[in-house]
Every structure is written in structure tokens, then in C-alpha cells.
């Protein structure tokens, strides 16, 4: 047994916990607004972040397979740290744009390499059958870290909205030594082979053209996910609009993150009770209804409606992934699930800046209402085809 390889597991828990201890998130939008950015510019930044992620997802995976998981993770953590350094010392759109690009590049190099390093390490330890449990613990550590950071970040923001970024930069700096100390595991199966990208294109064609059920499930899932990405950037302006004390921003943000974890745990029970048809239809209907309610009522009680969005977020992933997994073969599973994530980012990249522009020109309520209508229409279209192909 290689003790260095065994230490990879707990080191990845620490690295991911430090990366996801996002102290700035509860006041991120407020910070950008304080520095002169409009809502449209904020959503444009997130759109560009998504585009970079989409563009680098496959190349960064290739880099990890060719040059090592450890090097990829070191680069990802280091580049991401410089992203927060840039945020800490920037005061306008150009600096924030550079920061988002650095964060996206950093995230791309870690994404995939972390899971691959864990899996290859478990193979060396003859414990590959424990991968699902280990990966679940890693995700749990990330979610717990994000929730706790939200509470602390909200109080740090009372000093200044820039203070959480200083502390977050330090946490990413602390992650670098752990990344440097990782042991490169042996690659037990070549992932990148001759004609790899040609094969990827074939899988993309299969998922988004040849297999109708998979295609419309991916588009529907992407629409619902994009609706969740969008609302995340409207929550803080809404809190500000209704006069919520700044110290409570982090506490409520944390509660939303923790609720997602709880909803995800019981998703399979709800799906078993409701059935596939009601489960799928409810995703977009609940999302649209929640948008309409928060667009209509600007009140403290309406904060409870945001938990609907996070219920959909926690419920959707395990349920929709299960439906897709039952329709695809094992050898293409990871790529197709990556395509699902990419489609969500593409949709958000297109519609997000538009909603931000509406919020700037008209009002936050108008932007929320337009978003609700847009996602309802975009969601109903794939539902019609899912009914046609007897998925519902």
C-alpha cells in the first residue's frame, strides 16, 4: 500500500474545502455594485465565466490525462488564487473580467482532475469499490464548507465588502502546499487515445441529435439549471431591496445552501412517490411560480420562496441524472453528463445578461418576471417533446 497515495484522499478533502469556503459569495453582487457595476455587467461577467468553463472543459481534461492530475490541480489552485488576488485589488469591470477568466481557467484545471486523481489513487489502494462513498464525502465537504463560509463571510462584510476577498485569497494560498504534496497515481487506463476528439464529437452528436429522449432531457435539465444559476445572482439585490440587514445575508445564504443538500438526500423518495411525469413537470412549474411570486411581492416573507429554487436544485440533479443514466451506456456516461452541464452554462450565458439589462433599464421585479416567463417557455418546449417520446 502506498502511504503517499493514500494521503491523496484526505488532502483532496482539504483542498476542495478550502476552494469552496467562499466567503465572498453572500455579498458578491453587492461588492460588484459598490464598485460601479450594473446588474447587466454582473451577469455578463458570469456569462463569460460560463463560456470559458465550457470552452476549457475538454482541453483541461486532456491536459490532466497527458501531463498528470497533480500538475493540473496545482495549476488550477494557483491560477484560481491569482483570480481572487485580482478581485481583491480591482475596482472596475476590466479587473473583474480578468479575475473571472482566471477563476474559470483555474476551475477548469481542477474539475475532473480531482475525481480522476481520487479514482486512480483508490485503484492503487485496491479500494476502487469505495469511489462513490469517497466522492460523496468530497461533495459533502464542499457543500458544508460553502455553507459555513456564507455565515462567516456575511459578518466579515460588516468590516467592508472587500474584506471577504482578502481572507478568501489566503485560503486559496493555503491550498497550494496541499496540492504540491499530492502523489501522482499511476494511470491504470488511458483516457486519451488516438481519435479522442473525434469520439467526443460522436458522443455529442449522439446526445444532442441521435437519441431524442436523451437530447430533450439534457435541454430540459439545462433550462432548469440555468434558471437556478440566474436566480442566484438576483438574490442579493432582492435582499438589499427589501432592507435585509447585511449580517443576515450570510446566514440566509448558508440556509439556502444547506437546504439543497437536505432536499437532495430525499429526492429519490419524493420521485418514488410522485412518479417520473409529475417530478419532471414540477421542476419548471415550481421554478416559474417562484419567479412570479418574488417578482410580485417585495417583502421579508417572500425570502421563503427562494427555498423553492433550492428545492428544485437539490431535487433535479439526482432525479434527472438517474433518468439519463438509464438511457445511456457506461462508456459514454461521463461525457454525456458533462454535455448536460455544458448546455446549462450555454443557456445561462445567452439569457443571463439579457435579464441583467432588463433589471437595469426597468426594475428588479420586471427582470424576475421576464426570467420567469422565459424559463417557463424554454421549459415547456422540451416537455412537449419528452411527452412525444414517452419519457413523461
Buried (B, 14 or more C-beta within 10 A) or exposed (E): EEEBBBBBBEBBBBBBBBBBBBBBBBBBBBBBBEBEBBBBBBBBBBBBBBBBBBBBBBEBBBBBBEEBBBBBBBBBBBBBBBBBBBBBEBEEBEBBBBBBBBBBBBBBBBBBBBBBBBBBBBBBBEBBEBBEEBBEBBBEBBBBBBBBBBBBBBBBBBEEBBBBBBBBBBBBBBBBEBBEEBBBBEBEEEBEEEEBEEBBEBBBEBBBEEBEBBBBBBBBBBBBBBBBBBBBBBBBBBBBEBEBEBEBBBBBBBBBBBBBBEBBEEBEEBBEEBEBEEBBBBBBBBBBBBBBBBBEEBEEEBBEBBBBBBBBBBBBBBBBBEBBEEEBEEEBEBBBBBBBBBBBBBBBBEBBBBBBBBBBEEBBBBBBBBBBBBBBEBBBEBBEBBBEBEBB
